[in-house]
């Protein structure tokens, strides 16, 4: 016989409860223990179950709950050092739940890996965390009566210095046995392989096999996942062959940390070269329909019916005691690609029960809410024809019914009644119904035929933190952004729900048209109004001065909308000509910055730029005072220096090289964000930014017409062929409605 430290984390030498290797069924009753940490009750009478307890599931078809011969907990990823209190509570709930069914209660706790959290080769840290596992467990159970049996996980190994699992197991067993040799001892286990960490234990006649991989990573085209030593696989095959030959109609439990590929929910997951599954054991397990595997590693929700799957054997994902994770589905409210913001609100596992006929019931438990989850799973005792593997197969998807959304599922609310042009839009939708649970929703938002990617949502439903389907949310609400939606435009919202099998619901469509109030859109008086006449440029408001530097003013034939008209205009005929506009009355950059911030700012320019190459400034000082109207390869744009970054609102179309274009550039600041918008002939392009417009020192009050005022005051980004027919600056922001009305007024004035 080979000498190893057994797989029992808190092992016992009492064969009255637990035996390893010989397959004997205990024949003696456990003595009554009055210690509060014991799983035994001090009352010898059998109490009726508390049927009102949310942990109690009552009668389940196909299972004899009056004749239970074995109860054990099955959990994974307890990561004790992350939150010892969470682990202790899960153990207490398992204990409480088992006592609802038998006087004896729970007889073992199985952990499918990751007992600790520190993924390290530092032995001191490993010992410290293993000690904590022992201390937490003993607060709930007497290990001499209720042993914890386990597989190691990747957090329990040091896979960066990959080697045989036995070394890590040795550390664990020596640590948890310290100071309590009667409960934690080394003993002979005839059918265990010390070098590979493979163990075989028997509880009440039922066999538990534990196997350990040596690595979780693969490289290149190798997609086999976690790897096991050849000796481990040979040992597993031999043990299963012997057990099933002796007991062909009895289940055998196989515990290992990674999922068996192609079985339960998530068992095909691959992230960054790390495999959460293994293909290395499948050919062995396929030979034994009596096998029930428990795996961890993923932290996926056991509320999902795919967390049990029957192929040529039965597999279960154990979820996680510590926190939940999910596939990378680009869902909302995620703290990382695969972990939700509310992940710590999920803690779950199983109470596994075996009745006298060999049927098994898996009671799913939500430890966070102290309640059983949905309906327990029941598998009938193994049969020679394999029919016991039909109930939870992939074929369940064939009878699955798609979700249904109510036709009035979607509604949209905004801040229209405030008169704000910067719309804050919220979408609301009602939950759908399903024969099980809805897994996620997909909300698509379009402006015409264009998908508004930033406003589209993929929403993970809350099934994972609700023990019963009836507890799930009935309504959902999401803010879709500030300044993203424009009045006068038409938007389409579509919603589809998907269940856990991927079936899609009916599509619900909603049309949203925020209205423009043109009737009440009054145009304010300009703060600066430049008049071009008699060969001069003057501000009729007296708030600025203008100096011509090469630019000239003359009557010029201009066009708009097919109409020609002669108007006085500022003309630039070659690069290097421009005009300098100085804003009066601002002592320093902070003075101007505060002025702009108070009510916003609007620049109105009516011009024709006949050259469309590169960056050409129409009126700009953006490197000095943070704002500038220009064309980028002929597309009108507005820049604003906000915070520490330049932001741009750029119109998508090229302006005319022959006709006047009417441009309004608007900077506005609300309590939530800054918005810069450029309206071209009444049509809007906008960008939402955070922070405040920043005005630099020196030349802070200078704008160049036909060029940009650079940091040193020189002119750059010059135009080479432009006529400017009108220039106004308003000391307040324009709304979209005001921009349209102002353009309409310009057209009327030009057509006279």
ROMAR-177787 format. One line per 10 residues: number of its first residue (from 1); for each residue x, y, z of C-alpha. Coordinates in steps of 0.1 Angstrom, whole numbers. Example, Ala and Ser with C-alpha at 12.3 -4.5 7.8 and 13.67 -1.06 7.14 Angstrom:
2
1 = 123 -45 78; 137 -11 71
***
This chain:
752
1 = 0 0 0; 12 35 -8; 15 60 19; 0 95 12; -17 122 29; -53 117 20; -75 140 -1; -95 148 29; -87 184 38; -101 178 72
11 = -98 140 72; -109 115 97; -95 82 109; -129 71 121; -139 44 96; -174 45 113; -181 74 90; -154 75 63; -132 48 47; -107 51 19
21 = -98 25 -6; -117 -6 6; -152 3 -4; -167 -9 29; -200 7 39; -200 19 75; -220 -3 99; -219 16 131; -238 47 141; -220 79 149
31 = -221 88 186; -241 118 196; -219 149 199; -231 178 219; -204 202 205; -221 231 187; -197 227 158; -209 191 152; -233 183 124; -252 161 148
41 = -284 172 165; -286 168 203; -322 157 200; -325 120 192; -361 124 179; -366 132 142; -381 166 139; -406 174 111; -390 196 84; -396 233 84
51 = -415 234 52; -416 272 52; -378 274 52; -368 288 18; -340 262 18; -366 233 19; -376 219 -15; -401 192 -4; -410 163 -26; -393 160 -60
61 = -404 136 -86; -381 106 -90; -364 110 -56; -373 93 -23; -367 121 2; -379 98 31; -350 74 25; -319 95 20; -287 74 26; -261 101 18
71 = -259 139 19; -229 159 10; -221 195 -1; -205 202 -34; -190 236 -39; -161 252 -57; -138 282 -57; -143 291 -21; -111 314 -22; -112 316 16
81 = -89 345 21; -111 367 -2; -139 365 24; -137 340 52; -171 351 63; -187 341 30; -172 307 32; -183 301 68; -218 312 59; -220 288 30
91 = -209 259 52; -235 269 78; -263 270 52; -252 235 39; -254 222 74; -288 238 80; -302 225 48; -291 189 53; -307 188 88; -341 196 71
101 = -340 161 56; -322 138 80; -313 138 117; -278 129 108; -275 158 83; -245 164 61; -218 138 59; -190 155 39; -182 186 20; -167 183 -15
111 = -147 212 -29; -138 212 -66; -107 233 -62; -95 268 -54; -97 265 -16; -72 294 -14; -68 326 -33; -31 334 -35; -17 321 -68; 18 319 -56
121 = 49 297 -50; 56 313 -17; 53 286 8; 46 309 38; 16 324 20; 3 290 10; 6 277 46; -11 309 59; -41 305 35; -44 267 41
131 = -44 274 78; -73 299 73; -92 272 54; -89 249 83; -99 275 109; -130 285 90; -141 250 84; -138 240 120; -160 269 131; -189 250 115
141 = -180 213 114; -161 188 134; -138 173 108; -137 139 125; -174 137 117; -179 158 86; -147 157 65; -139 181 37; -126 163 6; -112 183 -23
151 = -94 187 -55; -68 214 -58; -74 243 -81; -51 266 -100; -50 290 -71; -38 262 -48; -10 252 -71; 20 271 -84; 16 263 -121; 43 288 -130
161 = 67 262 -116; 47 233 -130; 51 199 -114; 33 170 -99; 3 179 -78; 14 158 -49; 38 185 -36; 10 210 -32; -12 184 -16; 15 176 9
171 = 16 213 20; -21 214 24; -23 182 44; 6 189 67; -8 224 74; -44 214 82; -31 184 103; -9 206 125; -19 204 162; -48 180 156
181 = -32 147 147; -62 127 157; -84 144 131; -57 150 105; -35 120 101; -15 102 74; -27 68 67; -25 40 41; -47 45 10; -42 14 -11
191 = -58 28 -43; -43 63 -43; -13 77 -62; 7 100 -40; 30 113 -68; 1 126 -89; -22 136 -61; -49 111 -72; -72 100 -44; -100 75 -39
201 = -123 78 -9; -156 61 1; -184 76 21; -213 54 30; -204 31 2; -202 58 -25; -169 63 -43; -152 97 -48; -122 100 -71; -100 132 -72
211 = -76 139 -100; -52 169 -105; -40 185 -137; -4 197 -140; -11 227 -162; -41 248 -174; -24 265 -203; -19 254 -239; -1 270 -268; -3 272 -305
221 = -29 249 -321; -32 228 -290; -67 233 -277; -68 203 -254; -70 225 -223; -57 215 -189; -33 186 -190; -31 155 -168; -1 131 -164; -5 98 -182
231 = -2 80 -149; -31 100 -136; -53 91 -165; -43 55 -163; -51 55 -125; -85 70 -131; -94 44 -158; -83 15 -136; -103 28 -105; -134 34 -125
241 = -132 0 -142; -129 -17 -108; -157 3 -91; -182 0 -119; -175 -37 -124; -184 -42 -87; -213 -17 -86; -226 -12 -122; -258 4 -110; -242 30 -86
251 = -229 64 -94; -192 73 -90; -182 109 -82; -152 123 -101; -139 157 -88; -114 179 -107; -111 216 -109; -114 223 -147; -146 216 -166; -148 186 -189
261 = -149 201 -224; -183 201 -242; -204 194 -211; -217 221 -188; -223 259 -194; -189 275 -201; -170 243 -207; -157 255 -241; -144 288 -227; -109 301 -237
271 = -94 334 -227; -59 346 -235; -44 312 -239; -58 299 -206; -83 271 -209; -111 267 -184; -117 232 -195; -99 199 -202; -103 174 -231; -77 152 -215
281 = -101 130 -195; -131 127 -219; -120 94 -236; -117 78 -202; -150 92 -187; -169 83 -218; -165 46 -210; -184 50 -176; -220 61 -177; -220 59 -139
291 = -197 89 -136; -209 122 -121; -182 149 -124; -180 181 -104; -159 209 -118; -152 245 -109; -128 272 -122; -154 291 -141; -176 307 -114; -205 304 -138
301 = -241 306 -124; -257 273 -114; -291 290 -119; -285 283 -156; -300 249 -165; -269 242 -187; -249 238 -155; -259 202 -155; -253 183 -187; -254 146 -196
311 = -233 133 -224; -220 98 -220; -217 106 -183; -232 134 -161; -214 167 -154; -221 195 -131; -205 230 -128; -203 240 -91; -206 277 -96; -186 296 -69
321 = -189 303 -32; -170 335 -35; -181 355 -66; -197 349 -100; -183 353 -135; -198 350 -169; -186 347 -206; -173 378 -222; -205 389 -238; -199 427 -238
331 = -227 431 -212; -236 463 -194; -226 468 -157; -194 448 -159; -163 455 -137; -142 435 -162; -149 415 -193; -161 385 -174; -170 398 -139; -201 417 -132
341 = -203 447 -108; -226 428 -86; -205 395 -88; -200 395 -50; -238 393 -45; -236 357 -58; -225 327 -37; -239 292 -45; -234 255 -44; -251 221 -41
351 = -265 199 -14; -263 165 -30; -286 137 -18; -286 100 -27; -317 79 -19; -318 42 -11; -325 33 -47; -294 52 -60; -312 82 -74; -295 115 -68
361 = -310 149 -61; -290 181 -65; -304 209 -45; -290 242 -58; -285 267 -30; -281 305 -30; -259 311 0; -262 348 -3; -300 347 1; -303 315 21
371 = -327 299 -3; -329 269 -27; -327 278 -64; -355 268 -87; -364 231 -90; -338 205 -79; -322 183 -105; -328 146 -102; -310 118 -120; -322 82 -117
381 = -299 54 -108; -276 42 -136; -293 18 -160; -277 -7 -184; -294 9 -214; -281 44 -206; -315 59 -204; -305 77 -172; -284 100 -193; -313 113 -214
391 = -330 138 -190; -304 166 -190; -288 162 -224; -282 189 -250; -314 177 -266; -333 199 -240; -327 227 -264; -350 211 -290; -380 213 -267; -370 248 -254
401 = -395 276 -260; -383 310 -271; -389 340 -248; -418 364 -255; -416 401 -251; -448 422 -247; -455 444 -277; -454 475 -256; -421 465 -240; -402 497 -249
411 = -407 533 -237; -385 563 -239; -383 593 -216; -363 624 -219; -359 659 -205; -380 676 -232; -402 694 -208; -372 714 -194; -367 731 -227; -331 719 -228
421 = -317 713 -263; -292 688 -248; -314 658 -245; -309 633 -217; -326 601 -229; -335 571 -209; -349 538 -224; -372 517 -203; -384 482 -212; -405 454 -196
431 = -390 420 -190; -400 391 -212; -414 357 -202; -399 323 -208; -404 287 -200; -373 290 -179; -352 322 -176; -341 350 -200; -304 351 -202; -299 385 -218
441 = -314 413 -238; -301 431 -269; -311 467 -275; -303 482 -308; -306 519 -315; -306 534 -351; -307 569 -365; -322 561 -399; -302 532 -412; -271 540 -391
451 = -266 519 -359; -258 542 -330; -232 518 -315; -226 539 -283; -263 537 -274; -268 500 -281; -269 477 -251; -264 441 -243; -279 434 -209; -273 403 -188
461 = -306 394 -171; -306 391 -133; -315 354 -132; -281 346 -116; -290 363 -83; -326 353 -80; -334 319 -65; -368 318 -82; -377 330 -117; -406 350 -102
471 = -380 370 -83; -365 384 -114; -368 421 -124; -400 431 -142; -386 464 -157; -353 477 -168; -340 513 -174; -308 526 -189; -295 561 -196; -285 564 -233
481 = -263 595 -230; -264 632 -229; -264 652 -262; -264 620 -283; -300 624 -296; -311 654 -316; -345 671 -318; -361 667 -352; -344 634 -359; -361 600 -360
491 = -347 570 -340; -356 533 -339; -352 512 -308; -354 474 -312; -353 448 -284; -348 411 -285; -345 387 -255; -325 355 -256; -328 326 -232; -301 304 -219
501 = -303 280 -249; -298 310 -273; -334 311 -285; -345 346 -296; -378 363 -288; -400 383 -310; -385 417 -319; -402 448 -304; -397 481 -322; -402 516 -309
511 = -399 549 -328; -386 579 -309; -389 614 -324; -378 642 -301; -397 673 -313; -382 707 -322; -402 737 -310; -395 761 -338; -424 784 -330; -409 795 -297
521 = -373 795 -308; -365 832 -305; -331 845 -317; -311 865 -292; -292 897 -299; -256 891 -309; -229 901 -285; -206 909 -314; -219 918 -349; -194 926 -376
531 = -205 949 -404; -187 948 -437; -193 980 -456; -175 1010 -471; -143 989 -472; -142 985 -435; -151 959 -409; -166 972 -376; -184 957 -347; -218 974 -344
541 = -220 964 -308; -187 979 -299; -174 948 -281; -145 941 -304; -121 956 -329; -110 941 -362; -78 946 -381; -73 936 -418; -40 919 -425; -39 914 -462
551 = -76 907 -463; -99 931 -482; -136 942 -481; -156 947 -512; -189 940 -528; -189 904 -539; -213 883 -560; -222 854 -538; -247 825 -542; -268 803 -520
561 = -296 779 -529; -292 788 -566; -298 825 -558; -271 851 -566; -267 883 -547; -240 910 -544; -230 916 -508; -202 934 -490; -178 907 -478; -144 901 -464
571 = -122 885 -490; -90 865 -489; -74 857 -523; -42 841 -512; -26 823 -483; -12 847 -457; -41 871 -458; -63 872 -428; -80 895 -403; -75 899 -365
581 = -105 901 -342; -98 913 -307; -124 908 -280; -125 938 -257; -131 939 -220; -115 907 -208; -86 913 -185; -72 878 -186; -78 843 -198; -98 834 -167
591 = -121 864 -172; -129 852 -207; -132 816 -196; -158 825 -170; -177 846 -195; -180 817 -219; -188 792 -192; -217 811 -178; -242 809 -207; -222 792 -234
601 = -211 807 -267; -222 807 -303; -202 818 -334; -222 824 -366; -202 826 -399; -216 828 -434; -189 821 -460; -177 803 -491; -144 785 -490; -133 777 -525
611 = -103 756 -516; -109 723 -499; -75 709 -491; -63 701 -456; -70 721 -425; -82 757 -432; -94 780 -403; -124 801 -409; -124 819 -376; -101 805 -349
621 = -79 809 -319; -83 774 -306; -47 771 -294; -52 803 -273; -88 807 -264; -99 771 -269; -123 776 -298; -121 775 -336; -143 771 -367; -125 756 -396
631 = -128 731 -425; -111 698 -426; -108 688 -463; -139 708 -469; -160 695 -440; -170 723 -415; -159 716 -380; -158 732 -345; -130 726 -321; -131 733 -283
641 = -102 728 -259; -119 712 -229; -100 701 -198; -67 690 -213; -78 678 -247; -91 692 -280; -125 679 -290; -141 682 -324; -176 683 -338; -173 677 -375
651 = -200 678 -401; -201 647 -423; -205 665 -456; -182 687 -476; -194 723 -479; -200 739 -513; -170 755 -531; -194 778 -550; -222 787 -526; -223 803 -491
661 = -225 780 -462; -242 790 -430; -224 777 -399; -233 780 -362; -206 767 -338; -220 762 -302; -202 756 -269; -225 748 -240; -220 736 -205; -246 718 -184
671 = -242 704 -149; -232 670 -164; -211 678 -194; -198 702 -220; -212 699 -255; -198 713 -287; -220 714 -318; -217 726 -353; -248 733 -374; -243 735 -411
681 = -273 750 -429; -294 739 -399; -281 704 -397; -263 693 -366; -231 674 -356; -222 673 -319; -198 658 -294; -204 654 -257; -173 660 -235; -166 665 -198
691 = -147 693 -182; -146 730 -189; -135 751 -218; -98 761 -213; -85 795 -223; -47 800 -224; -27 830 -212; -15 856 -238; -35 863 -269; -64 848 -250
701 = -89 873 -266; -76 870 -302; -94 853 -330; -81 852 -366; -104 852 -396; -90 831 -424; -64 816 -401; -57 802 -366; -40 821 -338; -12 798 -328
711 = 5 797 -294; 30 824 -303; 5 846 -320; 15 837 -356; -11 828 -381; -13 791 -393; -39 769 -410; -45 797 -435; -73 797 -461; -63 807 -497
721 = -96 816 -513; -126 826 -491; -153 852 -488; -170 859 -455; -204 876 -458; -214 876 -421; -199 871 -387; -217 872 -354; -208 860 -319; -235 854 -293
731 = -229 853 -255; -252 822 -251; -256 788 -266; -280 782 -294; -304 752 -293; -310 731 -324; -344 748 -329; -327 783 -327; -301 771 -352; -327 760 -377
741 = -347 792 -373; -316 813 -377; -307 795 -409; -343 800 -422; -340 837 -414; -307 839 -433; -323 822 -464; -352 847 -463; -328 876 -459; -306 864 -488
751 = -336 858 -511; -349 894 -507
***
